[in-house]
């Protein structure tokens, strides 16, 4: 074989061999959480009266890397990550917002990183925990990959991310539940392991308040999403049958049932233009959101107000024994994240 052909063959084989090694190592070190994991437990007396009002804040902070100037390759854009200065600026502003809202009873965040390449190795969990030092902090990992090899021209690299729940109350128990459904091998090695985080709080009437932080599937054809929603429904109904109070909030990656937006511009839903089915739960369960403001924007291109398509996929679900008092999406104009924070106050009946 001529020398130049050997060189060409070698050039072709090196990246192929590297990819095989990455896949083999990823298979051996794949993050495989249990279906249920106890994050925290303790002997706690009743911390809430059975007529209490509580407040919640949900926000997918986009790991401080999906600000208004960012497009993202996985959504059809071109960029892999924002600049280091932008991530630092975004995260500084996100922290300032959370500190300004530290009186909220329950803060539930999604897409928060721990020393990931895409967020320039910032330990976002630790820094927010330090900022809100009076809060108990509970982290549920849902994306733990030693090296994401795409895009091949500029790989995402190491990702360690998840959901974070914070509160000044002391829960009796905190659990991480793995959502069912996986992509085919080897794609599943480099995708998220979706989950929801459940905080249990004793109530004076002998029941419990369950505060649930969720982040549902975004990228599949709908089959994984459907399996996740069925699993969550079974869990919610089982807990409600015990008489418990249930609050679910987070990034559902789909619109609420029978969603009718009251904001201007093109509206999209992130999964096949479908929302949650109207008969998903009995009619006395309550889907709570602010129809006047979008909570998420497309990241195919940088954000342009009035032009970029937006939607509403961050919202709350309440069991029938809870009464919503006020809900408001905080319009930050997608300055620091591709999602907007939502505030809710609610009362136990």
Steps between C-alpha positions, in 0.01 A plus 500: 500500500641844407617714791251781438211251515630371832503856635145562378383174654672589826336843503160337453557226757620722787168688556303178447712321761463795738122486464496125569711553814267779618191281449659204678608714795160671513332159507715386791454822698139574403304680774223258596301636793254285690128549441474651849783652701474653848677836493423598859299370795439603860263509796296816442185614680221684321648805329181632336151579620220340297383847388845639414578711196834432331692653210701335222743610232591286196768583248701308243817708512647339186832445688561876447600420143183563300458877516320718244801512265539122487380249246559130566608227261273235651197719428605575143737790573876517448663573836608239755557727796494866588817696578654476844426868572137452403459196726654687793275802436189283466575302813570815700160639402325169568653492848392859562143416402490198730644696792237770444233227524646306791179545702318258265424178690604257226744572216525235228761533227576294190816474287746595770859388440784367712838566337386429144693607193201684351480728807878542534541270802296724732350310793160663471342281768762597758487872423120520518508291819746748649283794394192349666678371808182489710342250260519123493628396158420178313654406166378233259740411221346443157793548262832346599721421200880502504519615136224592254665453158262718296528708299817335371654833400463640855386236751295603803734296718433428867151574630382467859159661548164454665211652692527688830237553771552751782289584804529650849267227627641164606358207303447163664627333185628586153495245217626488144282300259635396160261546212461189280595485132837509327646568160661212311866418561741674453301826487366446850856512638519871419143610578329612819372258764183692581362507853280680749589599855244464781519689832267375778377739772281388793173693543318558830205278398722193462531524122798610292573777255697368201695763305619352170764643266476352149686529171342290227629371167557746216660326204328167433219412256244505780519139620742570785301806600179295513663234721628770735159665528329169579759423768452843656120472488505166681725646768284810547174309524648254748617781727173693473305190600690516831352847554825683432536848353695505173681784324685428174702764321774518242582475131250255348626553142138504383209738535234461769163349404275716283759777502379832358783757499426866553837627383590625153716337234544152361438227757669160485510187714831323533364150430301450179275799575318288758409589855392285792169321436196657660403171664847431638364538855148545643359847448538609861881502467619853416749606232631841604686744276504862388356511146612859448873424473705231321745296706722359223639616166640318199878489489544442127610864481586773752193651664322789330198628690182474294666279237640194679233231560417447866285263704397405853643175636591599859200476732343336806262215576299497825305220661128571561556580869709809417378845396711731278519860620722671245731405212733725305767442235786746555583657164880519479481517119706177480807702587686232701325173409273359232238458775329749730432458874146445627371586849199338669324539834262224606297398806439161656130427548 
